C-alpha cells in the first residue's frame, strides 16, 4: 500500500512557527513489517498449491502458524492508510486541505502510475518467464488476459464476480468449498468461475483502497457534523452488515468492511495527535500497548487453524482492525517507547518508503524465483520454502526497490531517502 506521509510531517502553515514537527518513522517501519509479512504469507501459497490439496506437513504448519495471516496484514495497511490520511486533516483543523478534487488528484497521481506499470510487467511475465509454470498458452489465455486487464485497468477487479454469467450460482458457493470440497466439486466451481488468469493476485486490495478514497471527503464532513465516534460506529455497522449478508465466494474480495477499518485508522490518528482535551485524555491512557499485544496475539493464535481465518476473515478483521489501531496509537506515544523505537529502525523505515512497490510486484517475483532458481528442489518443499525466505525475500525486496526508483518515486508527493543511512 502506498505511503501518505514522509517520516516527518511538517506543521500546518497557520501554526508552523509554534507546532513541532511530527516524526512518524514508525509508520514506515510498520508498513515494512506488513509488506515483508505478506511476502512470507504468499510464499506458502506458491510453494504448496492448496487448491490441489498440496499441503505442508502438519508439524511444519503448526511451527509456522504465525506466518499464515496474510489477509490481516492487508487490514493493517488499510488502518495505516486511514491513520495517515487523517493526520493532515487534524493539522488543518478538521478540513480537507484543497478540497475533495485536489485530494483525488494527489491520490490518483500517487497510486495509479506504479500500479499500471505493475499491470504491464505482470502480463509480460505471465506470457514469458511464467508461461510454463502457469500453463499459459496464447490460444487459450489471451481472452482471459484481456478480461483481467480490463477489470484491473478500471480498478474494479474486486467486483469482477458480479459480471460473471454464472453469478447467481457462484453467489451461493462458500469459499471453503474451493479448499475442502471434492475434486469434482472444485472442478465444477472452477468451470463456473471461468478461466483463472492469476497474473498478480494481491492487486485486488489496491482496487478496494482506491475505492475507499471516494468516501474519504464524506467521512471528513461527517467527522465534523456528527463526531468521530458516531462516524466510526455507523461506518463499521453499515459496512459489516452489508458484508455479512454477502460474504460468500462471489463477494470475497469486495471487502466493504475495509471502509470500516479505514475509519478506525482515522479514529486512531485523532487519539494519537488530536489537540482537543478529549483526545488528550484518551491518549494518556495506559491501555494501548497491552491492547495491541493482546489483540495481535489472539489473531495469530486463531491461525493455528488457518482455515478459520480464510472462512471468517471478515469477522477476524473485527479483531485485526482494533489491533492495528491500538498498535499505531501505542507506537505514537511520546517518551520511552520500545515499540516505537523498534518500528523506527532505519532499515525498516527505508523499506517502508517503498513498501507499495514491494506489495505491487512481490507475487509474480516469488513465482519467478521458484521457477528459475528453486525448481530443482520441487520435491523438497520445506527446503525450497526456506531458501525462498532467504535469500529469496531479500532478492525480491531489492528488485522492487529498483522498480520503486523508476516507476514509483517520480510520482510521490514527497520524496523519501534513497538509502537507510539517510534516515539515521
Residue pairs with C-beta under 8 A, 6 or more apart in sequence:
1 31
1 34
1 77
1 78
1 80
1 81
1 205
1 206
1 209
1 355
1 356
1 359
2 110
2 111
2 356
3 27
3 28
3 31
3 84
3 352
3 353
3 355
3 356
3 412
3 416
4 81
4 84
4 85
4 87
5 24
5 27
5 84
5 87
5 88
5 414
6 414
6 415
6 416
7 23
7 24
7 25
7 27
7 28
7 349
7 353
7 416
7 423
8 21
8 22
8 23
8 24
8 25
9 21
9 22
9 24
9 87
9 88
9 91
10 16
10 21
11 18
11 19
11 20
11 21
11 22
11 91
12 19
12 88
12 91
12 92
19 91
22 87
22 273
24 87
24 332
25 343
25 344
25 349
25 423
26 328
26 331
26 332
26 339
26 340
26 343
26 344
27 80
27 83
27 84
27 328
27 352
28 348
28 349
28 350
28 351
28 352
28 353
28 355
28 416
29 342
29 343
29 344
29 345
29 348
29 349
29 352
30 76
30 80
30 327
30 328
30 331
30 343
30 352
31 77
31 80
31 352
31 355
32 348
32 349
32 350
32 351
32 352
32 355
33 343
33 348
34 73
34 76
34 77
34 80
34 355
35 73
35 351
35 352
35 355
35 358
35 359
35 362
36 351
36 358
36 393
36 397
37 67
37 69
37 70
37 73
38 70
38 73
38 74
38 202
38 359
38 362
39 358
39 362
39 366
39 393
39 396
39 397
40 67
40 389
40 393
41 67
41 68
41 69
41 70
41 73
42 70
42 201
42 202
42 362
42 363
42 366
43 366
43 385
43 388
43 389
43 392
43 393
44 56
44 64
44 67
44 68
44 385
46 366
46 367
46 370
46 388
47 56
47 370
47 381
47 384
47 385
47 388
48 54
48 55
48 56
48 381
50 179
51 178
51 179
51 186
55 61
56 64
56 381
56 382
56 385
57 382
60 382
61 68
61 306
62 304
65 300
65 303
65 304
65 306
66 300
66 303
68 303
68 306
68 309
69 299
69 300
69 302
69 303
69 306
69 309
71 309
71 310
71 313
71 317
72 299
72 309
72 313
72 316
72 317
72 320
74 205
75 258
75 261
75 317
75 320
75 321
75 324
76 320
76 324
76 327
77 205
77 209
77 359
78 205
78 208
78 209
78 212
78 258
78 261
78 262
78 265
79 261
79 262
79 264
79 265
79 268
79 321
79 324
79 325
79 328
80 265
80 324
80 328
81 209
81 212
81 262
81 265
82 261
82 262
82 263
82 264
82 265
82 266
82 267
82 268
82 269
83 265
83 266
83 268
83 269
83 272
83 325
83 328
84 265
84 269
85 216
85 265
85 266
86 265
86 266
86 269
86 270
87 269
87 273
88 97
89 95
89 96
89 97
89 220
89 223
90 269
90 270
90 273
90 274
90 275
91 273
94 220
94 223
94 224
95 220
96 103
96 216
96 217
96 220
98 106
99 217
100 217
103 213
103 216
103 217
104 213
104 214
106 413
107 210
107 213
109 411
109 413
110 411
110 412
110 413
111 206
111 209
111 210
111 356
113 407
113 408
113 410
113 411
114 356
114 357
114 360
114 403
114 404
114 407
114 408
114 411
115 203
115 206
115 360
116 153
117 403
117 407
118 200
118 203
118 360
118 361
118 407
119 149
119 152
119 153
119 200
119 203
121 361
121 364
121 403
122 199
122 200
122 203
122 364
123 145
123 148
123 149
123 199
125 199
125 364
125 367
125 368
126 134
126 136
126 141
126 145
126 197
126 199
126 364
127 136
127 138
127 141
127 145
129 368
129 371
129 372
130 136
130 364
130 367
130 368
130 371
131 137
132 371
133 367
133 370
133 371
134 198
134 367
140 195
141 195
141 197
143 195
144 194
144 195
144 196
144 197
145 197
145 199
147 194
147 197
148 157
148 197
148 199
151 157
151 159
151 160
151 163
152 203
152 207
155 206
155 207
155 210
155 211
156 207
157 203
157 204
157 207
157 253
158 204
158 205
158 207
158 208
158 211
158 253
158 254
158 255
159 207
159 254
160 253
161 167
161 170
161 171
161 193
161 249
161 250
161 251
162 250
164 170
164 192
164 193
164 194
164 250
166 192
166 193
167 250
169 192
170 189
170 192
170 193
170 248
170 249
170 250
171 246
171 248
171 249
171 250
171 251
172 248
173 189
173 192
173 248
173 249
173 250
174 248
174 249
174 311
175 248
175 249
175 252
175 310
175 311
176 307
176 310
176 311
177 185
177 186
177 189
177 249
178 186
178 189
178 249
179 307
179 310
180 307
181 189
189 249
190 196
199 364
200 360
200 361
200 363
200 364
201 363
202 359
202 360
202 362
202 363
203 360
204 253
205 255
206 360
208 253
208 254
208 255
208 258
209 258
212 258
212 259
212 262
215 259
215 262
216 262
219 231
219 235
219 262
219 263
219 266
222 230
222 231
222 234
223 231
223 266
226 234
228 266
228 267
228 270
229 267
231 263
232 260
232 263
232 264
232 266
232 267
235 259
235 260
235 263
236 257
236 260
236 263
236 264
237 260
238 260
239 256
239 257
239 258
239 259
239 260
240 257
240 260
240 314
240 318
242 256
242 257
243 251
243 254
243 255
243 256
243 257
243 314
244 314
246 254
247 314
255 314
257 314
257 317
258 317
260 321
261 317
261 320
261 321
261 324
264 321
264 322
264 324
264 325
265 324
265 325
265 328
267 325
268 324
268 325
268 326
268 328
268 329
269 328
270 279
271 279
271 282
271 283
271 329
272 283
272 328
272 329
272 332
272 333
273 279
273 332
274 280
274 283
283 329
283 333
287 326
288 326
288 329
288 330
288 333
289 330
289 339
291 322
291 323
291 326
291 330
292 323
292 326
292 327
292 329
292 330
292 339
295 319
295 320
295 322
295 323
295 326
296 323
296 327
298 319
298 323
299 316
299 319
299 320
299 323
302 308
302 309
302 316
302 319
303 309
308 316
309 316
327 339
330 337
330 339
331 337
331 339
331 340
331 343
332 340
333 340
346 420
346 421
346 423
346 424
347 420
349 420
349 423
350 416
350 417
350 419
350 420
350 422
350 423
351 358
351 397
353 416
353 417
354 400
354 401
354 404
354 408
354 409
354 416
356 404
356 408
357 400
357 401
357 403
357 404
357 407
357 408
358 396
358 397
358 400
360 400
360 403
361 396
361 399
361 400
361 403
362 396
362 400
365 396
365 399
365 400
366 388
366 392
366 396
369 388
369 392
369 395
369 396
370 384
370 388
373 387
373 392
374 384
374 387
374 388
374 392
377 383
377 384
377 387
378 384
409 415
409 416
417 423
